[in-house]
Amino acid sequence: MAKNSPLRWDVDDSRELYNIRNWGAGYFDVSPQGEVIIYPFGQGKGPSLSIPEVIRGMRERGYDMPVLLRVENILDSQLNLLHDSFRKAIKGLGYKGKYRGVFPIKVNQQQQVVENIAEFGERYHHGLEVGSKAELIAAISQLRSAEACLICNGYKDEEFIDLGLHALRMGFNCFFVMEMPGELDVILERARTLGVRPLLGVRAKLSMKAGGHWTDSGGDRSTFGLTAAQIVDVVDALREHAMLDCLRLLHYHLGSQVSNIRAIRTAVMEATRIYVGLVQEGADMGYLDLGGGLAVDYDGSHTNFASSRNYSIDEYCTDVVETIVNILDEAEIAHPHIITESGRATVAYYSVLLFNILDVSRIELTALPEKLPEEAPEPLHNLQEALRGLSLRNLQEGYNDAVYYRDEIRQLFLTGQVSLRERTLAERYFWAIVRRIAQEKTKLKHIPKDLLEIDHSLADIYYGNFSVFQSLPDSWAIDQLFPIMPVHRLEEEPTCQAILSDITCDSDGRIDKFIDPQGVKHTLALHPLKDGEEYYLGVFLVGAYQETLGDFHNLLGDTNVVSISVEEDGSYHFVRELRGDSVADILTYVEYDPRRILEDLRERAEKAVRSGKISPSERYRIMSAFEDGLRGYTYFER
Ligand SMILES: *Cc1c(COP(=O)(O)O)cnc(C)c1O
């Protein structure tokens, strides 16, 4: 418990419990008042602002929870950090090429995100990476710097290629990265027809593969990229067409969230060797594109665990540049410009999902009767005895008995030999035993595995006003961990152990895995609700991949999105506000026509008037309620 005094909980204890200083990367901390605060310019740099205060501002402006809060300065700061780190590494190691980052649009395609990147990235010539025609068109419309790179990955049809060639003519550094051998012929044909000499790249399929959820893009069995033999074929074909000078870039992508620096170094090494080979073959080259993979330390453990990373951004940059320098200097080959396609690390930090808790359900401990009636079923007597006989020496045995007799009661209930009330009483004994075991087991040195899971079964369920499917799809689909914590009351000890449930009626709409420096926690410590007071939680680092992967489970729509921008003096303003979907919006997505719906409802109401079920003035009130309902937010409104 508390470090300073064993009795008083303070904000330091909350900092430690939620590990905020480790995953917060300097952007998030707890104030002395017990509120989560944001440092938009990074720790120790500039002002901070309190999340509960921002929530008050949003409420005053009529924005209901849930809200996705974006702090634009954090994106700006992350871009600074990336470019600064590369600049330091390049300078320190005497590297002759430049660093050119690009943002892969698929990581967050929202217009305001891409616009922010184009704006903040302009001074660094930060570019964009696209994988489809739609993304290419979006990129061309947003990109500002003429020196920035525009990288086209993905399978490209004629139309895609034409768009890219037009972009090149307009002055964009638009590269076509070949993902499969067949693309070359189409590119050459379109380039000839349009009279443009293209900038070409090849995507190499590396032989190494990084582990983890997101990292299936590497390795021999990867579906993307060319093998060494196919790359050589491309070189031969280009030479034949006298276009080898168009081959300018080598690309690879290991996969996302590469948590081990060793995998990153090995990949750079292999790719640099291929680069050397291409230069020796006579290609012009000049660009080495290392793809994405720069990981985010979601749990703050600084390890190679899947939701972490065992390196800093500085180490990443130094390792990359050093590896390239060493190989190229030995081969006496000029240093290329380095491109990385960091998506996750660029945008994850700048969005926070905020929601309120609507209700809590917990297993209540109710008083048990002194004496059971004689005629009570046998297993019920056994449960009572198990509770009485429980001691530190027989916890496992007591647990086995409790489960056994409870199951027996359930069986008897099924065959009609136990009444509903008797069954309920048995369940109460069962939970009394489990709760006692949970308390006692903390005194054991070695806790049996069965008993470790007890806390999880006793956890309170906190119902949050959000949808996992809409706002945290990776939590549902691939069990990704995000840091989650209350954004206020942190000067108080959180005395409840909880799991979270969303408001979809799907049993998968829950979160029961939480970050822990030692692995994964199955419950989250939260505060008891207070009457008449909202309790707000934040899910942090959700800026990457979560927004457009989400779906409309139970027709819960897009949440409100509020972007704020903070000035050097700490004042801030709401720069962009995006209303979440209304009920009418979401019905439209599944092909309903809200006007038709209203007509149908009016007709049904009129029928009810005609048959005398409601009066005409009741019809008016009912129809007004439906109209309001269609305009309303899809989430729970107070
Ligand atoms: C998804 C993707 C990225 C982004 O990877 P992060 O790990 O988010 O940085 C980069 N390049 C390509 C080709 C991708 O498919």
The ligand as a MOL file (V3000), in Angstrom:
LIG
                    3D

  0  0  0     0  0            999 V3000
M  V30 BEGIN CTAB
M  V30 COUNTS 15 15 0 0 0
M  V30 BEGIN ATOM
M  V30 1 C 0.5750 -1.0530 -41.3810 0
M  V30 2 C 1.7960 -0.6620 -42.0700 0
M  V30 3 C 2.6800 0.2520 -41.4710 0
M  V30 4 C 2.4810 0.8150 -40.0940 0
M  V30 5 O 3.1010 0.0620 -39.1240 0
M  V30 6 P 3.2290 0.5970 -37.6110 0
M  V30 7 O 3.7190 -0.5600 -36.8800 0
M  V30 8 O 1.8690 1.0580 -37.2080 0
M  V30 9 O 4.1900 1.7070 -37.5970 0
M  V30 10 C 3.7780 0.6400 -42.2090 0
M  V30 11 N 4.0150 0.1450 -43.4440 0
M  V30 12 C 3.1880 -0.7490 -44.0340 0
M  V30 13 C 3.5000 -1.2560 -45.3770 0
M  V30 14 C 2.0680 -1.1930 -43.3620 0
M  V30 15 O 1.2820 -2.0960 -43.9400 0
M  V30 END ATOM
M  V30 BEGIN BOND
M  V30 1 1 1 2
M  V30 2 1 2 3
M  V30 3 2 2 14
M  V30 4 1 3 4
M  V30 5 2 3 10
M  V30 6 1 4 5
M  V30 7 1 5 6
M  V30 8 2 6 7
M  V30 9 1 6 8
M  V30 10 1 6 9
M  V30 11 1 10 11
M  V30 12 2 11 12
M  V30 13 1 12 13
M  V30 14 1 12 14
M  V30 15 1 14 15
M  V30 END BOND
M  V30 END CTAB
M  END
